[in-house]
Amino acid sequence: MAGTMGKVSLRNLGAHKLRLLLTVLSVVLGTSFVAGSLIFTSTIGRSFNDIFDNVAIGVDAQVSSSNRSNGLTSDLGVPQSVVDKIESDKAALGVDRVQVGYTGTIAIADSTGKALQSGGAPIVGANWVPTDQALDPNGVRITQGRAPSGPNEIVLNESAATKGSLKVGSRTKVVVENGDGTPRDVTVVGLTKLPGATSGYIEADFDAATARSLFSDGKHVGTVQVSAASGVTPDQLKQRLAQAFPDQKVQTGEEVRQQTKDAINQFLQIFNYILLSFAAIGLIVGTFIIYNTFSMIVAQRVKELALLRAVGASRPQVTRSVLFEAFVVGLIGSVVGFAIGIALAAGLQAILSSTGAGLPSGDLAITPTAVIACLLVGIVVTMVSAYAPARRAAQVSPVEAMRESQTDGASSLRVRTLIGALLAVLGFAAIFSGATGKGGQAAGLVGLGAVVIIVAVVMGAPALSQPVIGALGSVIGRPFGKLGRLARTNAVRNPRRTAATAFALTLGLMLVAVIGTLGSSFKATIDSAVSSDVTADVILTGGDQMGLPPASGATLAKLDGVKDVVQLRNVPVRIGGSDSVGTAPTGDLSTVLKLAVTQGSSTIGANSVLVSDKFASANGLKVGSPVELATRFGTKANPTVTGIYTESALSGPFMLGGSAYSQLVPKQLERSWVTLVKVTDGAPVAQVQNRIGDAMKDYLTIKVQTPKEFANAQSSQIDQMLLVLYGMLGLSLVIAVLGIINTLALSVVERKREIGMLRAVGMLRKQVRRTIYLESILISIFGALLGMIIGVAIGWCLVRTFREWIPDISAVIPWPTILFTLVMAAVVGMAAALWPGIRAARTRPLEAIADL
């Protein structure tokens, strides 16, 4: 009997290909995203690993600074005394050769004088190591020209030279982030080949003396790489160096390579999780579509299944028969989805390469993990979704099943409604409770509440659909008279089905509303902070991995029309065992920025510090308190608190005086993140801004903007991020549309007799289509409205928790986005109903009622 049931399942699938096509498509969309994500990240990861296999070749041990950077400033490096000690004690340490490295971030101009872009890949300057002196004989080599000699010569990697239209003999400019950052005129005297470098990577090498002056303070080197003497293993060499220099970090060459690989793989893993989270959303949406489809198919096959039960098929066999159909659907969808996933990964790789994203190229890495994950996810999701309908198919006795299809019991709807209501109360209590707090724990509580609310929607939406769609139908359907009433009745006749269909839109648009609320709130906060706190007329910011070099401030101060120049320098410190990043202004801050000082003075003395109310509370400070500040590279300062202000989005936790800053940050590492300029009274701001722009061209990466332009630029970046997120959520919305199409199409088949009767008593084809369109629009707007209301509530509560990091943030509801989304929901509903509506209108009255 088992073989017979399998044949029945396969024949049923073959007889109703179109009926299951959209279900297969929903599986395809979800699994293709899973496969594409895994293949793309595996490909990039493998390419990076191939590149990093060439790192530290020939190096048996490396000595570097133990003070790890926090991303805001560099370490000074390894003391020169360590290098001298290694050189003098080679025999005792087991060292054969020593190679010193200097590196730093730079900007370099292309042939047009504009900054050469890397697409996010590193742009570094380094010291040229002659091939005959390098530990790796197959490392960087000159392919054209010669090695650099003197302070104004560089060699440049070939790919960068090609991108910048530079060649041997080309004159260009280089700006170094370290030191004062004065633009330097240089000549390209050679081109180099870098083994395994990414397409966007840029490296300009100077001679050793120049690199030392540019990238160090003269007392430190970047890294020390050594090869082992004969008979000494890398591990032995590492152990000896670690004992000799306990304050430095010592690694073998293999450990250096592995550390580099681990860092990029960790990033790719996070990126992969982000992609897979959106794939999961699509699969969750697809689950409801599959559930709906199999529920309707089972309802339409009641007589067929009853006959099978009557001729001896057991309940487990009927259940397995339906699950086998789900297995086949999942298998086909997964296989097709995997093939499309390969194409998606290849397309994404090609797009990023064409935009110069700085990622390595290589053949696609199709791993067993990707294959298994794709098949497993697609099949399991489909079978789990079909399990409940399969169980229902087996629980009806043959005699009962020979009657008309069963309807949902009100009792079960009441139970799930009560459960949904209870969960909704708990969920909303959680998110609003989280909104009263701030920080990570509060945000976690909001997230937990959001999950509970989603479950509540699944449970309670069937009951909620009846009054809501009834109200919507009264408004939207009124102009259509009887057709509107019929559409409204059809939309609520099966609440479970309506809710399951609408949930696909609800979940997707709920996330759209959450993201939109966050984005609108961030943009409004930035705009408010800039307009209320900034009194400067011009704002300068860096770019392309560069800060603002100190020399740019001196250049600005000499320009006509410039009254005040204040550079805001980062101060990464450790206080009380925790890290914090404050600001050290170079001039009178009150001329360019408002501080809401509540205690003490607003003047920042040479060895004083102004602290925010939040920072003061966290560290037990008050006016007159001494503060012990320390940095990761060993420097210390003890300024005195002379004022306390209300922290804002722009002010940060503390403002440090110049003398204390100099004690903490070595001159070689000084740089600012923004420069504020006040123009002379009466001077035209636009003219002064243009003058500043001309003066800053040689610095290559500096952007010159008015406060309004600065705020708009920040908002534009947020908008770009929102577009990416909206685009990724588009997968769930596409699946939602497929769900509406599928549900309506199967509903048309289910209501064939009803439609035939309506046609027989005079309903026109266009009226049939219009009824289906209205029904779809009502379901779509119901799902969208529910999603937007819940999403805005969650987003509002989540924004409130950000007060821990952005004290003056306020929640802003994105009304334009909400209105646009509701209109688009109606459009989507209309579009999704086109094919089912046409199919319904073609129903022949006599054929539809022939078996009555």
Secondary structure, 3 states (H helix, E strand, C coil): CHHHHHHHHHHHHHHCHHHHHHHHHHHHHHHHHHHHHHHHHHHHHHHHHHHHCCCCCCCCEEEEECCCCCCCCCCCCEEHHHHHHHHHCHHHHCEEEEEEECEEEEEEECCCCCECCCCCCCEEEEECCCCCCCCCCCCCEEEEECCCCCCCEEEEEHHHHHHCCCCCCCEEEEEECCCCCCCEEEEEEEEEECCCCCCCCEEEEECHHHHHHHHCCCCEECEEEEEECCCCCHHHHHHHHHHHCCCEEEEEHHHHHHHHHHHHHHHHHHHHHHHHHHHHHHHHHHHHHHHHHHHHHHHHCHHHHHHHHHCCCCHHHHHHHHHHHHHHHHHHHHHHHHHHHHHHHHHHHHHHHHCCCCCCCCCCCCCHHHHHHHHHHHHHHHHHHHHHHHHHHHCCCHHHHCCCCCCCCHHHHHHHHHHHHHHHHHHHHHHHHHHCCCCHHHHHHHHHHHHHHHHHHHHHHHHHHHHHHHHHHHHHCHHHCHHHHHHHHHHHCCHHHHHHHHHHHHHHHHHHHHHHHHHHHHHHHHHHHHHHHECCCEEEECCCCCCECHHHHHHHHCCCCEEEEEEEEEEEEEECCEEEEEEEECCCHHHCECCCEEEECCCCCCCEEEEEHHHHHHHCCCCCCECCEECCCCCEECCEEEEEECCCCCCCCEEECHHHHHHHCCHHHCCEEEEEEEECCCCCHHHHHHHHHHHHHHHCCCEEECHHHHHHHHHHHHHHHHHHHHHHHHHHHHHHHHHHHHHHHHHHHHCHHHHHHHHHCCCCHHHHHHHHHHHHHHHHHHHHHHHHHHHHHHHHHHHHHHHHCCCCCCCCCCHHHHHHHHHHHHHHHHHHCHHHHHHHHCCCHHHHCCCC
